[in-house]
Amino acid sequence: MNSQEALEILAKDKEITGETYRVLFLFALVLILKIGFKYQSPKWLRSLN
């Protein structure tokens, strides 16, 4: 999932629902993990990104 998809989901769904919260949470989690792995990760983890 990229930011464009997340924005489209939010635009379609004006009401904040459980699904919207779940999408935002997953999106934030992916960003945090990618940033964390970029600075401190073994090579096998970096190859997954």
N, CA, C, O and CB atoms as a CASP TS submission, in Angstrom:
PFRMAT TS
TARGET T0000
AUTHOR 0000-0000-0000
METHOD Language model
MODEL 1
PARENT N/A
ATOM      1  N   MET     1       0.844  -1.198   0.000  1.00  0.00           N
ATOM      2  CA  MET     1       0.000   0.000   0.000  1.00  0.00           C
ATOM      3  C   MET     1       0.876   1.244   0.000  1.00  0.00           C
ATOM      4  O   MET     1       1.861   1.321   0.734  1.00  0.00           O
ATOM      5  CB  MET     1      -0.953   0.008   1.223  1.00  0.00           C
ATOM      6  N   ASN     2       0.510   2.221  -0.831  1.00  0.00           N
ATOM      7  CA  ASN     2       1.257   3.478  -0.838  1.00  0.00           C
ATOM      8  C   ASN     2       0.372   4.614  -0.345  1.00  0.00           C
ATOM      9  O   ASN     2      -0.808   4.410  -0.061  1.00  0.00           O
ATOM     10  CB  ASN     2       1.794   3.789  -2.251  1.00  0.00           C
ATOM     11  N   SER     3       0.940   5.803  -0.245  1.00  0.00           N
ATOM     12  CA  SER     3       0.195   6.934   0.316  1.00  0.00           C
ATOM     13  C   SER     3      -0.982   7.317  -0.575  1.00  0.00           C
ATOM     14  O   SER     3      -2.010   7.775  -0.076  1.00  0.00           O
ATOM     15  CB  SER     3       1.120   8.141   0.506  1.00  0.00           C
ATOM     16  N   GLN     4      -0.844   7.135  -1.887  1.00  0.00           N
ATOM     17  CA  GLN     4      -1.938   7.466  -2.798  1.00  0.00           C
ATOM     18  C   GLN     4      -3.169   6.612  -2.498  1.00  0.00           C
ATOM     19  O   GLN     4      -4.289   7.120  -2.442  1.00  0.00           O
ATOM     20  CB  GLN     4      -1.499   7.272  -4.261  1.00  0.00           C
ATOM     21  N   GLU     5      -2.951   5.317  -2.306  1.00  0.00           N
ATOM     22  CA  GLU     5      -4.071   4.425  -1.993  1.00  0.00           C
ATOM     23  C   GLU     5      -4.720   4.801  -0.669  1.00  0.00           C
ATOM     24  O   GLU     5      -5.944   4.789  -0.542  1.00  0.00           O
ATOM     25  CB  GLU     5      -3.598   2.969  -1.949  1.00  0.00           C
ATOM     26  N   ALA     6      -3.891   5.134   0.315  1.00  0.00           N
ATOM     27  CA  ALA     6      -4.424   5.519   1.622  1.00  0.00           C
ATOM     28  C   ALA     6      -5.274   6.780   1.507  1.00  0.00           C
ATOM     29  O   ALA     6      -6.336   6.876   2.123  1.00  0.00           O
ATOM     30  CB  ALA     6      -3.282   5.740   2.629  1.00  0.00           C
ATOM     31  N   LEU     7      -4.806   7.747   0.715  1.00  0.00           N
ATOM     32  CA  LEU     7      -5.552   8.992   0.535  1.00  0.00           C
ATOM     33  C   LEU     7      -6.870   8.743  -0.186  1.00  0.00           C
ATOM     34  O   LEU     7      -7.883   9.358   0.148  1.00  0.00           O
ATOM     35  CB  LEU     7      -4.713  10.008  -0.243  1.00  0.00           C
ATOM     36  N   GLU     8      -6.868   7.847  -1.173  1.00  0.00           N
ATOM     37  CA  GLU     8      -8.103   7.541  -1.890  1.00  0.00           C
ATOM     38  C   GLU     8      -9.128   6.902  -0.967  1.00  0.00           C
ATOM     39  O   GLU     8     -10.319   7.203  -1.039  1.00  0.00           O
ATOM     40  CB  GLU     8      -7.819   6.620  -3.074  1.00  0.00           C
ATOM     41  N   ILE     9      -8.650   6.017  -0.098  1.00  0.00           N
ATOM     42  CA  ILE     9      -9.555   5.375   0.856  1.00  0.00           C
ATOM     43  C   ILE     9     -10.161   6.427   1.783  1.00  0.00           C
ATOM     44  O   ILE     9     -11.358   6.391   2.068  1.00  0.00           O
ATOM     45  CB  ILE     9      -8.810   4.290   1.677  1.00  0.00           C
ATOM     46  N   LEU    10      -9.336   7.359   2.252  1.00  0.00           N
ATOM     47  CA  LEU    10      -9.830   8.408   3.144  1.00  0.00           C
ATOM     48  C   LEU    10     -10.807   9.330   2.427  1.00  0.00           C
ATOM     49  O   LEU    10     -11.802   9.757   3.013  1.00  0.00           O
ATOM     50  CB  LEU    10      -8.666   9.219   3.706  1.00  0.00           C
ATOM     51  N   ALA    11     -10.530   9.639   1.163  1.00  0.00           N
ATOM     52  CA  ALA    11     -11.406  10.526   0.402  1.00  0.00           C
ATOM     53  C   ALA    11     -12.771   9.877   0.183  1.00  0.00           C
ATOM     54  O   ALA    11     -13.801  10.547   0.257  1.00  0.00           O
ATOM     55  CB  ALA    11     -10.764  10.886  -0.948  1.00  0.00           C
ATOM     56  N   LYS    12     -12.775   8.574  -0.086  1.00  0.00           N
ATOM     57  CA  LYS    12     -14.026   7.857  -0.307  1.00  0.00           C
ATOM     58  C   LYS    12     -14.837   7.771   0.972  1.00  0.00           C
ATOM     59  O   LYS    12     -16.064   7.869   0.948  1.00  0.00           O
ATOM     60  CB  LYS    12     -13.753   6.460  -0.849  1.00  0.00           C
ATOM     61  N   ASP    13     -14.153   7.588   2.080  1.00  0.00           N
ATOM     62  CA  ASP    13     -14.814   7.312   3.350  1.00  0.00           C
ATOM     63  C   ASP    13     -14.690   8.515   4.280  1.00  0.00           C
ATOM     64  O   ASP    13     -13.772   8.591   5.096  1.00  0.00           O
ATOM     65  CB  ASP    13     -14.218   6.054   4.012  1.00  0.00           C
ATOM     66  N   LYS    14     -15.631   9.457   4.143  1.00  0.00           N
ATOM     67  CA  LYS    14     -15.550  10.687   4.943  1.00  0.00           C
ATOM     68  C   LYS    14     -15.707  10.399   6.436  1.00  0.00           C
ATOM     69  O   LYS    14     -15.041  11.007   7.274  1.00  0.00           O
ATOM     70  CB  LYS    14     -16.625  11.684   4.490  1.00  0.00           C
ATOM     71  N   GLU    15     -16.601   9.459   6.751  1.00  0.00           N
ATOM     72  CA  GLU    15     -16.781   9.112   8.159  1.00  0.00           C
ATOM     73  C   GLU    15     -15.590   8.286   8.625  1.00  0.00           C
ATOM     74  O   GLU    15     -15.126   7.393   7.917  1.00  0.00           O
ATOM     75  CB  GLU    15     -18.111   8.334   8.380  1.00  0.00           C
ATOM     76  N   ILE    16     -15.105   8.591   9.812  1.00  0.00           N
ATOM     77  CA  ILE    16     -13.993   7.820  10.363  1.00  0.00           C
ATOM     78  C   ILE    16     -14.553   6.522  10.940  1.00  0.00           C
ATOM     79  O   ILE    16     -15.279   6.524  11.934  1.00  0.00           O
ATOM     80  CB  ILE    16     -13.217   8.637  11.455  1.00  0.00           C
ATOM     81  N   THR    17     -14.199   5.427  10.297  1.00  0.00           N
ATOM     82  CA  THR    17     -14.689   4.124  10.744  1.00  0.00           C
ATOM     83  C   THR    17     -13.534   3.293  11.266  1.00  0.00           C
ATOM     84  O   THR    17     -12.375   3.698  11.183  1.00  0.00           O
ATOM     85  CB  THR    17     -15.412   3.383   9.602  1.00  0.00           C
ATOM     86  N   GLY    18     -13.857   2.134  11.801  1.00  0.00           N
ATOM     87  CA  GLY    18     -12.823   1.223  12.277  1.00  0.00           C
ATOM     88  C   GLY    18     -11.865   0.853  11.157  1.00  0.00           C
ATOM     89  O   GLY    18     -10.660   0.732  11.376  1.00  0.00           O
ATOM     90  N   GLU    19     -12.405   0.671   9.950  1.00  0.00           N
ATOM     91  CA  GLU    19     -11.573   0.305   8.806  1.00  0.00           C
ATOM     92  C   GLU    19     -10.573   1.402   8.489  1.00  0.00           C
ATOM     93  O   GLU    19      -9.411   1.121   8.193  1.00  0.00           O
ATOM     94  CB  GLU    19     -12.442   0.017   7.582  1.00  0.00           C
ATOM     95  N   THR    20     -11.021   2.660   8.550  1.00  0.00           N
ATOM     96  CA  THR    20     -10.119   3.782   8.270  1.00  0.00           C
ATOM     97  C   THR    20      -8.992   3.827   9.290  1.00  0.00           C
ATOM     98  O   THR    20      -7.830   4.029   8.939  1.00  0.00           O
ATOM     99  CB  THR    20     -10.890   5.115   8.272  1.00  0.00           C
ATOM    100  N   TYR    21      -9.350   3.637  10.560  1.00  0.00           N
ATOM    101  CA  TYR    21      -8.321   3.622  11.603  1.00  0.00           C
ATOM    102  C   TYR    21      -7.315   2.503  11.355  1.00  0.00           C
ATOM    103  O   TYR    21      -6.111   2.678  11.543  1.00  0.00           O
ATOM    104  CB  TYR    21      -8.962   3.460  12.993  1.00  0.00           C
ATOM    105  N   ARG    22      -7.832   1.345  10.929  1.00  0.00           N
ATOM    106  CA  ARG    22      -6.961   0.194  10.679  1.00  0.00           C
ATOM    107  C   ARG    22      -5.990   0.497   9.531  1.00  0.00           C
ATOM    108  O   ARG    22      -4.804   0.180   9.620  1.00  0.00           O
ATOM    109  CB  ARG    22      -7.805  -1.065  10.352  1.00  0.00           C
ATOM    110  N   VAL    23      -6.490   1.105   8.467  1.00  0.00           N
ATOM    111  CA  VAL    23      -5.644   1.455   7.318  1.00  0.00           C
ATOM    112  C   VAL    23      -4.570   2.452   7.735  1.00  0.00           C
ATOM    113  O   VAL    23      -3.400   2.290   7.387  1.00  0.00           O
ATOM    114  CB  VAL    23      -6.497   2.040   6.167  1.00  0.00           C
ATOM    115  N   LEU    24      -4.963   3.483   8.480  1.00  0.00           N
ATOM    116  CA  LEU    24      -3.994   4.489   8.923  1.00  0.00           C
ATOM    117  C   LEU    24      -2.950   3.878   9.847  1.00  0.00           C
ATOM    118  O   LEU    24      -1.765   4.200   9.757  1.00  0.00           O
ATOM    119  CB  LEU    24      -4.707   5.643   9.631  1.00  0.00           C
ATOM    120  N   PHE    25      -3.395   3.000  10.732  1.00  0.00           N
ATOM    121  CA  PHE    25      -2.473   2.360  11.663  1.00  0.00           C
ATOM    122  C   PHE    25      -1.451   1.503  10.922  1.00  0.00           C
ATOM    123  O   PHE    25      -0.255   1.561  11.207  1.00  0.00           O
ATOM    124  CB  PHE    25      -3.244   1.507  12.673  1.00  0.00           C
ATOM    125  N   LEU    26      -1.934   0.705   9.964  1.00  0.00           N
ATOM    126  CA  LEU    26      -1.032  -0.154   9.190  1.00  0.00           C
ATOM    127  C   LEU    26      -0.057   0.679   8.377  1.00  0.00           C
ATOM    128  O   LEU    26       1.125   0.349   8.280  1.00  0.00           O
ATOM    129  CB  LEU    26      -1.831  -1.081   8.264  1.00  0.00           C
ATOM    130  N   PHE    27      -0.559   1.768   7.790  1.00  0.00           N
ATOM    131  CA  PHE    27       0.289   2.639   6.975  1.00  0.00           C
ATOM    132  C   PHE    27       1.393   3.263   7.823  1.00  0.00           C
ATOM    133  O   PHE    27       2.552   3.310   7.412  1.00  0.00           O
ATOM    134  CB  PHE    27      -0.554   3.739   6.307  1.00  0.00           C
ATOM    135  N   ALA    28       1.023   3.740   9.008  1.00  0.00           N
ATOM    136  CA  ALA    28       2.013   4.336   9.913  1.00  0.00           C
ATOM    137  C   ALA    28       3.023   3.286  10.373  1.00  0.00           C
ATOM    138  O   ALA    28       4.218   3.566  10.469  1.00  0.00           O
ATOM    139  CB  ALA    28       1.316   4.977  11.134  1.00  0.00           C
ATOM    140  N   LEU    29       2.541   2.085  10.656  1.00  0.00           N
ATOM    141  CA  LEU    29       3.421   1.010  11.107  1.00  0.00           C
ATOM    142  C   LEU    29       4.456   0.662  10.040  1.00  0.00           C
ATOM    143  O   LEU    29       5.636   0.488  10.344  1.00  0.00           O
ATOM    144  CB  LEU    29       2.601  -0.232  11.469  1.00  0.00           C
ATOM    145  N   VAL    30       4.007   0.563   8.791  1.00  0.00           N
ATOM    146  CA  VAL    30       4.924   0.260   7.685  1.00  0.00           C
ATOM    147  C   VAL    30       5.978   1.347   7.553  1.00  0.00           C
ATOM    148  O   VAL    30       7.159   1.050   7.373  1.00  0.00           O
ATOM    149  CB  VAL    30       4.151   0.109   6.362  1.00  0.00           C
ATOM    150  N   LEU    31       5.555   2.616   7.641  1.00  0.00           N
ATOM    151  CA  LEU    31       6.508   3.727   7.535  1.00  0.00           C
ATOM    152  C   LEU    31       7.555   3.659   8.639  1.00  0.00           C
ATOM    153  O   LEU    31       8.750   3.806   8.383  1.00  0.00           O
ATOM    154  CB  LEU    31       5.773   5.071   7.594  1.00  0.00           C
ATOM    155  N   ILE    32       7.096   3.434   9.868  1.00  0.00           N
ATOM    156  CA  ILE    32       8.017   3.377  11.011  1.00  0.00           C
ATOM    157  C   ILE    32       9.010   2.230  10.845  1.00  0.00           C
ATOM    158  O   ILE    32      10.205   2.395  11.091  1.00  0.00           O
ATOM    159  CB  ILE    32       7.233   3.214  12.331  1.00  0.00           C
ATOM    160  N   LEU    33       8.512   1.069  10.427  1.00  0.00           N
ATOM    161  CA  LEU    33       9.393  -0.086  10.245  1.00  0.00           C
ATOM    162  C   LEU    33      10.411   0.154   9.144  1.00  0.00           C
ATOM    163  O   LEU    33      11.584  -0.189   9.297  1.00  0.00           O
ATOM    164  CB  LEU    33       8.576  -1.330   9.928  1.00  0.00           C
ATOM    165  N   LYS    34       9.973   0.744   8.031  1.00  0.00           N
ATOM    166  CA  LYS    34      10.900   1.000   6.924  1.00  0.00           C
ATOM    167  C   LYS    34      11.982   1.987   7.333  1.00  0.00           C
ATOM    168  O   LYS    34      13.157   1.789   7.022  1.00  0.00           O
ATOM    169  CB  LYS    34      10.144   1.531   5.703  1.00  0.00           C
ATOM    170  N   ILE    35      11.590   3.052   8.030  1.00  0.00           N
ATOM    171  CA  ILE    35      12.575   4.047   8.475  1.00  0.00           C
ATOM    172  C   ILE    35      13.545   3.405   9.467  1.00  0.00           C
ATOM    173  O   ILE    35      14.752   3.632   9.394  1.00  0.00           O
ATOM    174  CB  ILE    35      11.869   5.277   9.123  1.00  0.00           C
ATOM    175  N   GLY    36      13.016   2.609  10.388  1.00  0.00           N
ATOM    176  CA  GLY    36      13.862   1.936  11.369  1.00  0.00           C
ATOM    177  C   GLY    36      14.848   0.983  10.711  1.00  0.00           C
ATOM    178  O   GLY    36      16.028   0.962  11.060  1.00  0.00           O
ATOM    179  N   PHE    37      14.360   0.194   9.758  1.00  0.00           N
ATOM    180  CA  PHE    37      15.223  -0.780   9.094  1.00  0.00           C
ATOM    181  C   PHE    37      16.284  -0.112   8.244  1.00  0.00           C
ATOM    182  O   PHE    37      17.375  -0.654   8.066  1.00  0.00           O
ATOM    183  CB  PHE    37      14.399  -1.713   8.239  1.00  0.00           C
ATOM    184  N   LYS    38      15.970   1.070   7.714  1.00  0.00           N
ATOM    185  CA  LYS    38      16.934   1.752   6.849  1.00  0.00           C
ATOM    186  C   LYS    38      18.207   2.069   7.621  1.00  0.00           C
ATOM    187  O   LYS    38      19.308   1.975   7.077  1.00  0.00           O
ATOM    188  CB  LYS    38      16.326   3.044   6.268  1.00  0.00           C
ATOM    189  N   TYR    39      18.055   2.447   8.901  1.00  0.00           N
ATOM    190  CA  TYR    39      19.216   2.881   9.680  1.00  0.00           C
ATOM    191  C   TYR    39      19.887   1.765  10.462  1.00  0.00           C
ATOM    192  O   TYR    39      21.081   1.848  10.754  1.00  0.00           O
ATOM    193  CB  TYR    39      18.809   3.956  10.623  1.00  0.00           C
ATOM    194  N   GLN    40      19.137   0.717  10.810  1.00  0.00           N
ATOM    195  CA  GLN    40      19.757  -0.372  11.577  1.00  0.00           C
ATOM    196  C   GLN    40      19.108  -1.691  11.192  1.00  0.00           C
ATOM    197  O   GLN    40      18.057  -2.052  11.722  1.00  0.00           O
ATOM    198  CB  GLN    40      19.625  -0.125  13.109  1.00  0.00           C
ATOM    199  N   SER    41      19.734  -2.407  10.271  1.00  0.00           N
ATOM    200  CA  SER    41      19.173  -3.686   9.871  1.00  0.00           C
ATOM    201  C   SER    41      20.223  -4.598   9.277  1.00  0.00           C
ATOM    202  O   SER    41      21.157  -4.149   8.612  1.00  0.00           O
ATOM    203  CB  SER    41      18.056  -3.479   8.883  1.00  0.00           C
ATOM    204  N   PRO    42      20.059  -5.880   9.525  1.00  0.00           N
ATOM    205  CA  PRO    42      20.905  -6.846   8.833  1.00  0.00           C
ATOM    206  C   PRO    42      20.584  -6.846   7.343  1.00  0.00           C
ATOM    207  O   PRO    42      19.513  -6.393   6.938  1.00  0.00           O
ATOM    208  CB  PRO    42      20.720  -8.258   9.427  1.00  0.00           C
ATOM    209  N   LYS    43      21.491  -7.344   6.539  1.00  0.00           N
ATOM    210  CA  LYS    43      21.313  -7.289   5.085  1.00  0.00           C
ATOM    211  C   LYS    43      20.091  -8.067   4.619  1.00  0.00           C
ATOM    212  O   LYS    43      19.428  -7.651   3.669  1.00  0.00           O
ATOM    213  CB  LYS    43      22.547  -7.826   4.391  1.00  0.00           C
ATOM    214  N   TRP    44      19.781  -9.180   5.261  1.00  0.00           N
ATOM    215  CA  TRP    44      18.628  -9.965   4.805  1.00  0.00           C
ATOM    216  C   TRP    44      17.313  -9.212   5.021  1.00  0.00           C
ATOM    217  O   TRP    44      16.368  -9.378   4.249  1.00  0.00           O
ATOM    218  CB  TRP    44      18.583 -11.312   5.536  1.00  0.00           C
ATOM    219  N   LEU    45      17.250  -8.382   6.074  1.00  0.00           N
ATOM    220  CA  LEU    45      16.049  -7.577   6.288  1.00  0.00           C
ATOM    221  C   LEU    45      15.963  -6.458   5.268  1.00  0.00           C
ATOM    222  O   LEU    45      14.881  -6.161   4.761  1.00  0.00           O
ATOM    223  CB  LEU    45      16.030  -7.000   7.704  1.00  0.00           C
ATOM    224  N   ARG    46      17.095  -5.834   4.961  1.00  0.00           N
ATOM    225  CA  ARG    46      17.109  -4.736   4.010  1.00  0.00           C
ATOM    226  C   ARG    46      16.666  -5.223   2.627  1.00  0.00           C
ATOM    227  O   ARG    46      16.027  -4.482   1.880  1.00  0.00           O
ATOM    228  CB  ARG    46      18.510  -4.107   3.938  1.00  0.00           C
ATOM    229  N   SER    47      17.004  -6.458   2.292  1.00  0.00           N
ATOM    230  CA  SER    47      16.645  -6.990   0.978  1.00  0.00           C
ATOM    231  C   SER    47      15.134  -7.190   0.840  1.00  0.00           C
ATOM    232  O   SER    47      14.620  -7.263  -0.277  1.00  0.00           O
ATOM    233  CB  SER    47      17.368  -8.313   0.732  1.00  0.00           C
ATOM    234  N   LEU    48      14.422  -7.278   1.962  1.00  0.00           N
ATOM    235  CA  LEU    48      12.969  -7.447   1.906  1.00  0.00           C
ATOM    236  C   LEU    48      12.263  -6.157   1.511  1.00  0.00           C
ATOM    237  O   LEU    48      11.179  -6.199   0.929  1.00  0.00           O
ATOM    238  CB  LEU    48      12.444  -7.929   3.250  1.00  0.00           C
ATOM    239  N   ASN    49      12.860  -5.024   1.815  1.00  0.00           N
ATOM    240  CA  ASN    49      12.205  -3.742   1.537  1.00  0.00           C
ATOM    241  C   ASN    49      12.328  -3.342   0.088  1.00  0.00           C
ATOM    242  O   ASN    49      11.830  -2.287  -0.306  1.00  0.00           O
ATOM    243  CB  ASN    49      12.784  -2.656   2.408  1.00  0.00           C
TER
END
